[in-house]
Every structure is written in C-alpha cells, then in structure tokens.
Amino acid sequence: MKLKTESLTRLLRPIVRLWLRDAESFQEFVEAAKQTFVDVAREQLERDGHKINVSRLALATGLHRADVKRIYLQEKTRELQYSGIASRVLGQWEQDARFLTKSGAPKILSATGERNEFVQLVESVTTAVNPATVLFQLQRIGSVEKTARGLRLIKREALFSADAREAFEMIAENIESQVAAGVENLEQTNTVKNVYIRTDFNNIDPSELPTIRRWLLKKSHDFHRSIRNYLAKYDQDMNPRPGRKGGAKLCVSSFSLGSTPESQKSSADDEAAVA
C-alpha cells in the first residue's frame, strides 16, 4: 500500500503543478477526482458485465450516494469527445488504397457533393462526427488545404495543438496510455511486453537544445511514418483480410523534454535567439 501511495503522489505532482499554474482551486480538483472515480468505476462494472446503478457505483468508489447520483446523471448527458479522430483520419488517408494514387501518395480528395471522397474517408473512420467538423479541425491544425481540385494533405501527423482543450486531451491520453502500458508490463499481462523506453542526458549546453529538438522532431516524424506504414498492413479497415478479426488497438507515442537550470535560463535564451 505504501508503494502505491508513493507512486500515486509522484504521478499527481505534474497534474497538480499544471492545476496550480492556472490558479484552480483544490475544491475543483476534488470534484474532478470524484467524476473520474465514478467514470472509471462505471467502465469497470460494464466490462465485468454488471448492471450500472448509483448503489453499485457508490460501493465501488466509496463516495457518498448524493455525489454519485449527481455525477452519474451529468455523465449520461456529457458531450461526446472526439479526441484522436483527426489523427485516425490522417492515418486512413495515408494508408487506405481507396484514398491513394497509383504511386501510393495521398490523393487530392473531392469535397463537393453529398457522397464526396472526403466524406467517405471520414466515415471509414467514424460515423459519430460530422465530416465538416473534421475538415474544420484538419484545416485549423494545418494538415489539409483546399485547392481548385479538392482537398490536399499537406501534413501527415496530428501534432500537439495550440488549442488548450485539445492539448490537454493529448496530454491526458498519453498519461493514461503510459500508465496502462507500464502496469501491463509490471503485471506481465502480455507474453511480449509493451515498449517502455526512456533515454536521459543531464549535462548538455542549454544553447544547443533548439538544435537537438529540431533533430528529434525530424527523427520522430520519420519513425512514426515507418510505424504507420507497418501497422497499416495489420489494420482491418485499411487492409481487410478474410478470416482475421479486428478490434484490437495499439498506440505509439513520442515526446521529448529539454529543460534548462533556472540559473542559466536567460543566457540560454539569448544564445538560442542568436543561433
């Protein structure tokens, strides 16, 4: 129990730091924690085949029935989240033969008419979101541009967004996936482990961080392109194979962090600007 508490405390540190940065209150944090407890308990009960009701949720979470009832009713009307759809649409466009040229490059897709090619692309990924909403998002993040011939794919990765809500969604997804992958490895859930690799260096000249970041971005783009090309062979949407089941999910995420000691920050910023 002590080990779990210590680990939880460390997991919470970056979240609390982010929370305090915007001067959010502890009471709001507690409310968010209550909502998460109810949401996760509901998922676990559904996964185990149990009927969901307030009593079972209260028992599973240890929360007061009044809180559980209020949160559960809110959850039933909560708006649908579209996290990750933009990335999946880009991947489908890049890998699905229906949306590629004979040379294997992403086609310029028609965007007019009720059943245009872009609508077909989005619906091959999800029918829960209006294709116009997806197009707006892809244009906003600079992945798609309109041309006289149709929609052209100009950036093939759904990169970190400047939009606060989408940025926090990506942060949350990465944290959730990293924790799940680590726990699966710890519990030896799979015969072949998940990738869980970290590389650290701690004595780099701060002025050289921008150069290193540019190199890492280029390498990461190439790495993820090769991953998409490889995984597309196994995806039943992109490469349907008779007798093969679908439904399994796999994600690969990359991030890097370069930090400068507080005592060197001003001089490092000046040198980076000159470089």
MODELLER restraints for C-alpha pairs under 7 A, 6 or more apart:
rsr = mdl.restraints
at = mdl.atoms
rsr.add(forms.Gaussian(group=physical.xy_distance, feature=features.Distance(at['CA:35:A'], at['CA:71:A']), mean=6.18, stdev=0.5))
rsr.add(forms.Gaussian(group=physical.xy_distance, feature=features.Distance(at['CA:37:A'], at['CA:61:A']), mean=6.14, stdev=0.5))
rsr.add(forms.Gaussian(group=physical.xy_distance, feature=features.Distance(at['CA:38:A'], at['CA:57:A']), mean=6.43, stdev=0.5))
rsr.add(forms.Gaussian(group=physical.xy_distance, feature=features.Distance(at['CA:38:A'], at['CA:61:A']), mean=6.68, stdev=0.5))
rsr.add(forms.Gaussian(group=physical.xy_distance, feature=features.Distance(at['CA:38:A'], at['CA:68:A']), mean=6.76, stdev=0.5))
rsr.add(forms.Gaussian(group=physical.xy_distance, feature=features.Distance(at['CA:41:A'], at['CA:57:A']), mean=6.33, stdev=0.5))
rsr.add(forms.Gaussian(group=physical.xy_distance, feature=features.Distance(at['CA:41:A'], at['CA:60:A']), mean=6.39, stdev=0.5))
rsr.add(forms.Gaussian(group=physical.xy_distance, feature=features.Distance(at['CA:41:A'], at['CA:61:A']), mean=6.74, stdev=0.5))
rsr.add(forms.Gaussian(group=physical.xy_distance, feature=features.Distance(at['CA:42:A'], at['CA:52:A']), mean=6.68, stdev=0.5))
rsr.add(forms.Gaussian(group=physical.xy_distance, feature=features.Distance(at['CA:42:A'], at['CA:57:A']), mean=6.69, stdev=0.5))
rsr.add(forms.Gaussian(group=physical.xy_distance, feature=features.Distance(at['CA:45:A'], at['CA:52:A']), mean=6.84, stdev=0.5))
rsr.add(forms.Gaussian(group=physical.xy_distance, feature=features.Distance(at['CA:54:A'], at['CA:65:A']), mean=6.76, stdev=0.5))
rsr.add(forms.Gaussian(group=physical.xy_distance, feature=features.Distance(at['CA:54:A'], at['CA:68:A']), mean=6.27, stdev=0.5))
rsr.add(forms.Gaussian(group=physical.xy_distance, feature=features.Distance(at['CA:54:A'], at['CA:69:A']), mean=5.79, stdev=0.5))
rsr.add(forms.Gaussian(group=physical.xy_distance, feature=features.Distance(at['CA:55:A'], at['CA:65:A']), mean=6.97, stdev=0.5))
rsr.add(forms.Gaussian(group=physical.xy_distance, feature=features.Distance(at['CA:57:A'], at['CA:68:A']), mean=6.87, stdev=0.5))
rsr.add(forms.Gaussian(group=physical.xy_distance, feature=features.Distance(at['CA:58:A'], at['CA:64:A']), mean=6.27, stdev=0.5))
rsr.add(forms.Gaussian(group=physical.xy_distance, feature=features.Distance(at['CA:58:A'], at['CA:65:A']), mean=5.59, stdev=0.5))
rsr.add(forms.Gaussian(group=physical.xy_distance, feature=features.Distance(at['CA:58:A'], at['CA:68:A']), mean=6.08, stdev=0.5))
rsr.add(forms.Gaussian(group=physical.xy_distance, feature=features.Distance(at['CA:83:A'], at['CA:169:A']), mean=6.70, stdev=0.5))
rsr.add(forms.Gaussian(group=physical.xy_distance, feature=features.Distance(at['CA:86:A'], at['CA:134:A']), mean=6.56, stdev=0.5))
rsr.add(forms.Gaussian(group=physical.xy_distance, feature=features.Distance(at['CA:86:A'], at['CA:138:A']), mean=6.64, stdev=0.5))
rsr.add(forms.Gaussian(group=physical.xy_distance, feature=features.Distance(at['CA:86:A'], at['CA:158:A']), mean=6.74, stdev=0.5))
rsr.add(forms.Gaussian(group=physical.xy_distance, feature=features.Distance(at['CA:87:A'], at['CA:157:A']), mean=6.78, stdev=0.5))
rsr.add(forms.Gaussian(group=physical.xy_distance, feature=features.Distance(at['CA:87:A'], at['CA:158:A']), mean=5.09, stdev=0.5))
rsr.add(forms.Gaussian(group=physical.xy_distance, feature=features.Distance(at['CA:88:A'], at['CA:125:A']), mean=6.90, stdev=0.5))
rsr.add(forms.Gaussian(group=physical.xy_distance, feature=features.Distance(at['CA:89:A'], at['CA:122:A']), mean=6.13, stdev=0.5))
rsr.add(forms.Gaussian(group=physical.xy_distance, feature=features.Distance(at['CA:89:A'], at['CA:125:A']), mean=6.35, stdev=0.5))
rsr.add(forms.Gaussian(group=physical.xy_distance, feature=features.Distance(at['CA:90:A'], at['CA:156:A']), mean=6.07, stdev=0.5))
rsr.add(forms.Gaussian(group=physical.xy_distance, feature=features.Distance(at['CA:92:A'], at['CA:238:A']), mean=6.86, stdev=0.5))
rsr.add(forms.Gaussian(group=physical.xy_distance, feature=features.Distance(at['CA:93:A'], at['CA:99:A']), mean=5.71, stdev=0.5))
rsr.add(forms.Gaussian(group=physical.xy_distance, feature=features.Distance(at['CA:93:A'], at['CA:106:A']), mean=6.21, stdev=0.5))
rsr.add(forms.Gaussian(group=physical.xy_distance, feature=features.Distance(at['CA:93:A'], at['CA:121:A']), mean=6.89, stdev=0.5))
rsr.add(forms.Gaussian(group=physical.xy_distance, feature=features.Distance(at['CA:94:A'], at['CA:106:A']), mean=5.43, stdev=0.5))
rsr.add(forms.Gaussian(group=physical.xy_distance, feature=features.Distance(at['CA:95:A'], at['CA:232:A']), mean=6.22, stdev=0.5))
rsr.add(forms.Gaussian(group=physical.xy_distance, feature=features.Distance(at['CA:95:A'], at['CA:238:A']), mean=6.48, stdev=0.5))
rsr.add(forms.Gaussian(group=physical.xy_distance, feature=features.Distance(at['CA:96:A'], at['CA:238:A']), mean=4.79, stdev=0.5))
rsr.add(forms.Gaussian(group=physical.xy_distance, feature=features.Distance(at['CA:99:A'], at['CA:106:A']), mean=6.10, stdev=0.5))
rsr.add(forms.Gaussian(group=physical.xy_distance, feature=features.Distance(at['CA:99:A'], at['CA:107:A']), mean=5.53, stdev=0.5))
rsr.add(forms.Gaussian(group=physical.xy_distance, feature=features.Distance(at['CA:100:A'], at['CA:106:A']), mean=4.50, stdev=0.5))
rsr.add(forms.Gaussian(group=physical.xy_distance, feature=features.Distance(at['CA:100:A'], at['CA:107:A']), mean=4.86, stdev=0.5))
rsr.add(forms.Gaussian(group=physical.xy_distance, feature=features.Distance(at['CA:101:A'], at['CA:107:A']), mean=5.42, stdev=0.5))
rsr.add(forms.Gaussian(group=physical.xy_distance, feature=features.Distance(at['CA:106:A'], at['CA:153:A']), mean=6.85, stdev=0.5))
rsr.add(forms.Gaussian(group=physical.xy_distance, feature=features.Distance(at['CA:108:A'], at['CA:150:A']), mean=5.71, stdev=0.5))
rsr.add(forms.Gaussian(group=physical.xy_distance, feature=features.Distance(at['CA:108:A'], at['CA:151:A']), mean=5.29, stdev=0.5))
rsr.add(forms.Gaussian(group=physical.xy_distance, feature=features.Distance(at['CA:108:A'], at['CA:152:A']), mean=4.79, stdev=0.5))
rsr.add(forms.Gaussian(group=physical.xy_distance, feature=features.Distance(at['CA:109:A'], at['CA:117:A']), mean=5.42, stdev=0.5))
rsr.add(forms.Gaussian(group=physical.xy_distance, feature=features.Distance(at['CA:109:A'], at['CA:118:A']), mean=5.80, stdev=0.5))
rsr.add(forms.Gaussian(group=physical.xy_distance, feature=features.Distance(at['CA:109:A'], at['CA:150:A']), mean=5.32, stdev=0.5))
rsr.add(forms.Gaussian(group=physical.xy_distance, feature=features.Distance(at['CA:109:A'], at['CA:151:A']), mean=5.03, stdev=0.5))
rsr.add(forms.Gaussian(group=physical.xy_distance, feature=features.Distance(at['CA:109:A'], at['CA:152:A']), mean=6.74, stdev=0.5))
rsr.add(forms.Gaussian(group=physical.xy_distance, feature=features.Distance(at['CA:110:A'], at['CA:116:A']), mean=5.56, stdev=0.5))
rsr.add(forms.Gaussian(group=physical.xy_distance, feature=features.Distance(at['CA:110:A'], at['CA:117:A']), mean=5.18, stdev=0.5))
rsr.add(forms.Gaussian(group=physical.xy_distance, feature=features.Distance(at['CA:110:A'], at['CA:118:A']), mean=6.25, stdev=0.5))
rsr.add(forms.Gaussian(group=physical.xy_distance, feature=features.Distance(at['CA:110:A'], at['CA:150:A']), mean=4.73, stdev=0.5))
rsr.add(forms.Gaussian(group=physical.xy_distance, feature=features.Distance(at['CA:110:A'], at['CA:151:A']), mean=6.36, stdev=0.5))
rsr.add(forms.Gaussian(group=physical.xy_distance, feature=features.Distance(at['CA:111:A'], at['CA:117:A']), mean=6.45, stdev=0.5))
rsr.add(forms.Gaussian(group=physical.xy_distance, feature=features.Distance(at['CA:111:A'], at['CA:118:A']), mean=5.71, stdev=0.5))
rsr.add(forms.Gaussian(group=physical.xy_distance, feature=features.Distance(at['CA:111:A'], at['CA:150:A']), mean=5.88, stdev=0.5))
rsr.add(forms.Gaussian(group=physical.xy_distance, feature=features.Distance(at['CA:111:A'], at['CA:151:A']), mean=6.60, stdev=0.5))
rsr.add(forms.Gaussian(group=physical.xy_distance, feature=features.Distance(at['CA:119:A'], at['CA:131:A']), mean=5.69, stdev=0.5))
rsr.add(forms.Gaussian(group=physical.xy_distance, feature=features.Distance(at['CA:122:A'], at['CA:131:A']), mean=5.92, stdev=0.5))
rsr.add(forms.Gaussian(group=physical.xy_distance, feature=features.Distance(at['CA:138:A'], at['CA:144:A']), mean=5.64, stdev=0.5))
rsr.add(forms.Gaussian(group=physical.xy_distance, feature=features.Distance(at['CA:139:A'], at['CA:145:A']), mean=6.23, stdev=0.5))
rsr.add(forms.Gaussian(group=physical.xy_distance, feature=features.Distance(at['CA:141:A'], at['CA:161:A']), mean=6.98, stdev=0.5))
rsr.add(forms.Gaussian(group=physical.xy_distance, feature=features.Distance(at['CA:142:A'], at['CA:155:A']), mean=6.88, stdev=0.5))
rsr.add(forms.Gaussian(group=physical.xy_distance, feature=features.Distance(at['CA:143:A'], at['CA:153:A']), mean=6.04, stdev=0.5))
rsr.add(forms.Gaussian(group=physical.xy_distance, feature=features.Distance(at['CA:143:A'], at['CA:154:A']), mean=5.32, stdev=0.5))
rsr.add(forms.Gaussian(group=physical.xy_distance, feature=features.Distance(at['CA:143:A'], at['CA:155:A']), mean=4.37, stdev=0.5))
rsr.add(forms.Gaussian(group=physical.xy_distance, feature=features.Distance(at['CA:143:A'], at['CA:156:A']), mean=6.52, stdev=0.5))
rsr.add(forms.Gaussian(group=physical.xy_distance, feature=features.Distance(at['CA:144:A'], at['CA:151:A']), mean=6.50, stdev=0.5))
rsr.add(forms.Gaussian(group=physical.xy_distance, feature=features.Distance(at['CA:144:A'], at['CA:152:A']), mean=5.60, stdev=0.5))
rsr.add(forms.Gaussian(group=physical.xy_distance, feature=features.Distance(at['CA:144:A'], at['CA:153:A']), mean=4.75, stdev=0.5))
rsr.add(forms.Gaussian(group=physical.xy_distance, feature=features.Distance(at['CA:144:A'], at['CA:154:A']), mean=5.56, stdev=0.5))
rsr.add(forms.Gaussian(group=physical.xy_distance, feature=features.Distance(at['CA:144:A'], at['CA:155:A']), mean=6.95, stdev=0.5))
rsr.add(forms.Gaussian(group=physical.xy_distance, feature=features.Distance(at['CA:145:A'], at['CA:151:A']), mean=5.77, stdev=0.5))
rsr.add(forms.Gaussian(group=physical.xy_distance, feature=features.Distance(at['CA:145:A'], at['CA:152:A']), mean=5.43, stdev=0.5))
rsr.add(forms.Gaussian(group=physical.xy_distance, feature=features.Distance(at['CA:145:A'], at['CA:153:A']), mean=6.78, stdev=0.5))
rsr.add(forms.Gaussian(group=physical.xy_distance, feature=features.Distance(at['CA:146:A'], at['CA:152:A']), mean=6.37, stdev=0.5))
rsr.add(forms.Gaussian(group=physical.xy_distance, feature=features.Distance(at['CA:160:A'], at['CA:167:A']), mean=6.14, stdev=0.5))
rsr.add(forms.Gaussian(group=physical.xy_distance, feature=features.Distance(at['CA:161:A'], at['CA:167:A']), mean=5.24, stdev=0.5))
rsr.add(forms.Gaussian(group=physical.xy_distance, feature=features.Distance(at['CA:181:A'], at['CA:194:A']), mean=6.04, stdev=0.5))
rsr.add(forms.Gaussian(group=physical.xy_distance, feature=features.Distance(at['CA:185:A'], at['CA:193:A']), mean=5.72, stdev=0.5))
rsr.add(forms.Gaussian(group=physical.xy_distance, feature=features.Distance(at['CA:185:A'], at['CA:194:A']), mean=6.48, stdev=0.5))
rsr.add(forms.Gaussian(group=physical.xy_distance, feature=features.Distance(at['CA:206:A'], at['CA:260:A']), mean=5.92, stdev=0.5))
rsr.add(forms.Gaussian(group=physical.xy_distance, feature=features.Distance(at['CA:206:A'], at['CA:268:A']), mean=5.53, stdev=0.5))
rsr.add(forms.Gaussian(group=physical.xy_distance, feature=features.Distance(at['CA:207:A'], at['CA:268:A']), mean=4.98, stdev=0.5))
rsr.add(forms.Gaussian(group=physical.xy_distance, feature=features.Distance(at['CA:207:A'], at['CA:271:A']), mean=5.66, stdev=0.5))
rsr.add(forms.Gaussian(group=physical.xy_distance, feature=features.Distance(at['CA:207:A'], at['CA:272:A']), mean=5.32, stdev=0.5))
rsr.add(forms.Gaussian(group=physical.xy_distance, feature=features.Distance(at['CA:209:A'], at['CA:258:A']), mean=6.64, stdev=0.5))
rsr.add(forms.Gaussian(group=physical.xy_distance, feature=features.Distance(at['CA:210:A'], at['CA:272:A']), mean=6.87, stdev=0.5))
rsr.add(forms.Gaussian(group=physical.xy_distance, feature=features.Distance(at['CA:232:A'], at['CA:238:A']), mean=6.13, stdev=0.5))
rsr.add(forms.Gaussian(group=physical.xy_distance, feature=features.Distance(at['CA:232:A'], at['CA:239:A']), mean=6.79, stdev=0.5))
rsr.add(forms.Gaussian(group=physical.xy_distance, feature=features.Distance(at['CA:233:A'], at['CA:239:A']), mean=5.87, stdev=0.5))
rsr.add(forms.Gaussian(group=physical.xy_distance, feature=features.Distance(at['CA:236:A'], at['CA:246:A']), mean=5.82, stdev=0.5))
